Amino acid sequence: MKTIHSVHPTDFKSYDTTTIRERFLIDKQVQPDQINCTYTHYDRMIVGMANPVGKTLGLPNYPNLRAEYFLERREIGIINVAGAGVVKADGEVFEMNKLDCLYIGKGTKSVTFESADPSVPAVFYLLSSPAHAVYPTTLLTHADAIKVELGSVATANKRTINKYIHLEGVRSCQLVMGLTILHEGSVWNTMPAHVHDRRMEAYFYFDVPAGQKIFHYMGEGQETRHITMDNYDAVVSPPWSIHSGSGTSNYSFIWGMAGENLDYTDMDAIAITDLK
């Protein structure tokens, strides 16, 4: 399991493109019949991808967790971004279509992933944080998620936000999780930009058309940087950093957080005119 260490904002100002990618980007992790996870030192969040094709994949335990099993002291959010799949949690079966979300609580010993049709395999995005309380395992379909329409065509940021794991939705100990779908002709996400010093955030970009790119913006509001990202790439955003992006086409992305506040609106906005 790859490890991402914390970075001080003053140090970040000196990073070139290669260093930014090494310290924040999680790429090339969707591989057939593999589960690949990255441990971050931002709220001890784990970012993972599971791509079952010809076999069932079990959520592994990792030595650096110092646990008997992965979810002994953790919770996890799972969103399917491809073909229909099945997740089993301690024997309970959950059928997941594209964009469905499953929350699995602390203390669940066995989690497995499989595709309904190997010719159209599922891709499961995983986000896990430490948990000190048990909340029930819950499936929330895309159709039943709370939806918020934001932006406009005029500013190229018309988008639909789907909120899954949050105070008014699926309850969790620390996780907040959902996804945003950019409408055709719109390319900007999370603009105006913001930070939230009380929690980190991770983005996972998907449905990025072949040959297109995402320009993901990072850094303090007065000292921004960017990296380019591809389909199924994830990026970790420290609490002091903005997290915003623009694509050469419309796309979708999953956002997820953990930290001191579960309130979805917990953010400190930065005016567009103040960005540098």
N, C-alpha and C positions, 0 to 999 in steps of 0.2 A: 504494500500500500504506500503510495506516494505521500509525502508530508509537505505542507506549505507552512512556512514560519511567518510570524508577524513582522510587519515592516513599519518603521517610523516615518511620518510624513516628510520630515526634513531629508531623510536618506532618499526617499522616493524621487525627490526633485532632480537627483543626479543620474537616475536610471536611463539607459538607452532602451531601444525597442526590445532587444534580445533579453535584457534583464527583466523588464516588465513582464514579458511572456513567461520567463522562467519562474517568477515569483507569484504570479496571479492566475495564469491561464491553465485550464485543465482541458487538454485536447486529445484526440485519438483514443478515447476511452470506450467508445461503442465498438465492440469487437464480437463477432459471432461466437455464441456459446461461452461467453465470459461475463463475469461480474468484476468490474474494476472500480476501486474506491480510492478517494484521496482524503487524507486527514488534514484538517486545517487548524491552526492555532488561533483562529478567530472564533471565539465562543465554542471551541472544540467541535465545530461542525464537520461532518463527513459528507462529501459529495460523491455520488456513485452512479453508475450506469449498468444495467443488466440487459443483455441481448440474447435471450434463449432462441435457438433456431432448431437444432436437431435433438436437444435434450433438455431435461429439467435442471435448473440451476438453483443451488441452495445458498442463502445468504451466509457467507463465511464468517468465522470468528478471526480476529487478528491479534497477534501477540501484544501489540502496543496498547490494546484496550484493557489488558489485565482483567479480563472478564471470562466467565464460564461460557458465555454465548453473546452474540452481537448486541442484543437488546436487553441484556441483564440490567443495565443502568441507563438505557437509551430509549428514545422513541424515533419513529421514522415516518416520513411522508413519501408516497410513491405516486408518480403520475406516468401514465402510458402515453407515449407520443407517436406510436406507429400502429402496427396490426393488432388485432384483438389478442388478449392474453389472459392468463389465469395466475393469480397469486394465492398461495395457501399459507395461512397463519395458524400454526398449531392445529393443523388439520381442517380448519374452516376454509371453505372455498369461496374466492371472490373473482367473478368474471369481470374483466376490465376492457372496455373498448377505448379507442383513442380519445384522449383528454379526460378520462375518468381518473379520480384521485382516491387513494386508499391511505388512511392513517392507521398505523399499528403501534400500540402502546407498549410501554415498558413492561418487561417480564415475559414477552412472547419468545419462546425458545426456538421455534422452527419457522423459517420463512422460505418459500420456494417460488420460482418463477418459471413459467412455460408459455409457449405461443399456442394459440388455437389452431393456426395453420402455418406450418413451417415455411411455406412459400411466400407468406406475408408476415414475417416475424414481428413480434412485439419489441419495443424498446422502452424499458422502464427507467425513468429518472428517479434517483433516490437521494433524499436529503435527511440526515439524521443528526440529532443533537442530544446531549445529556438530558436526563429527566429524573426528577426526584418524586414524581407523583404518577399514578397510573390512571390513564384515560382509556375509554373503550375503543377497540379496533372498529373503524367506521369506514364504509365505502360511500363516496359522494360522486355521483355521475356528473358529467359535464352539463347535462340538461338541467340538473337541480342546483348547480352552483349559483351563488349570488353574482349578478352581472351588473357592471357599471360601464356606461358609455362615456368616453372622454375624448377631447380633442376635436379637430375639424379637418376637412379636406383642404381648406385654405392654408392651414399651417402644416400640412402633410403629417399629422399625428392623430388621425381618427382611429380609435382603438377600442376594443372591448376587453375589460378587465374581468376575469373570473376569479372569485375569491373562494378558496376551499377551506384551508385550515386557519381559523382566526376566531376572534371573540364571539362573533355572531354566527359562525359556521361550525365546522368540526372542531371540537375542543382539544387542546393539547396542553402539555406542560410548558414548553418553550417555543415550539415551532409556529411559524406563520408562513403560509405557502399558497400560491395561486399561479395563474398564468394570464398573459396578455396576448391578444391576437390583433395584429395590425391589419386594417382594412386595405383593400387594393388601392394603390396610389398613395398610401401613407407609409412613411419610413422612419419617423422619429419616435423613440420611446422615452418615457420618463423625462419629459421636458415641459415646464421648467425642472431643472435638476434639483436634487436635495441630498442631504446627509442625515444620518440619525446616529448620534454618538453613543446611544444606548444599545446598539446592536449592529452586527455585521449583516451583509447580504450577499447572496450568490445568484447569478443569472445563468440560465441554460438556454441557448438559442437553438431553435428547431424550425422545421419547415422553411429553411433557407434554400431557395432554388439553386440548382447546380449552376456554377459559374458566377454566383453572386457573393457578396461579402457584407459583414457587419462591421462598422466602425464603432467600437465600444470606448466610451470616454471615462477616464478615471482621474484621480488626484483631487486636491483641494480646489475649491471653486475659483480661487485666484491663481491656480498653478496646474492647469489641466494637461493631461497626456491622453494618448489613445493607442489601442492595439486593434488589429483586424482579426475577425473571428469567422469561422465556418460553421456549417450545419453540425449540430450535436457538440459544439464547444461550450464549455462553462467557464465562468470567470468569478473570482472571489473579490469582493469589495470590502475593504476595511471600513470601520465606522467613520473615519475622517474623510472618506473619499466619496465623490459623486459617483453615480452609476447610471449612465445614460448611453443611448446608442442611436445610430442611424444606419440604415441598410441601403444597398443599391437596388433593393426590391423590398416589397412587404414580406413579413416573416412573423413568427411567434416566439415567445420566450417565457420560461418559468422563472418566477422570482421566489426566493425563500430566505427566511431570516431566523435568527435565534438571539436571545439576549434578555435584557431586563424589562422589556415592555412588549406585550402582545397586541397592542392597539395598532391596527393597520395604518392609521393616519398619523402615527408618531414619526414626524419628519420635520426637518428644518430646511425650509425652501431657500433656494438661491435664485434670485431674479436672473433672467436671461441676459439682461444688460450688464450684470455684474460678473459674468463669467469671463475668465481670461485664459 
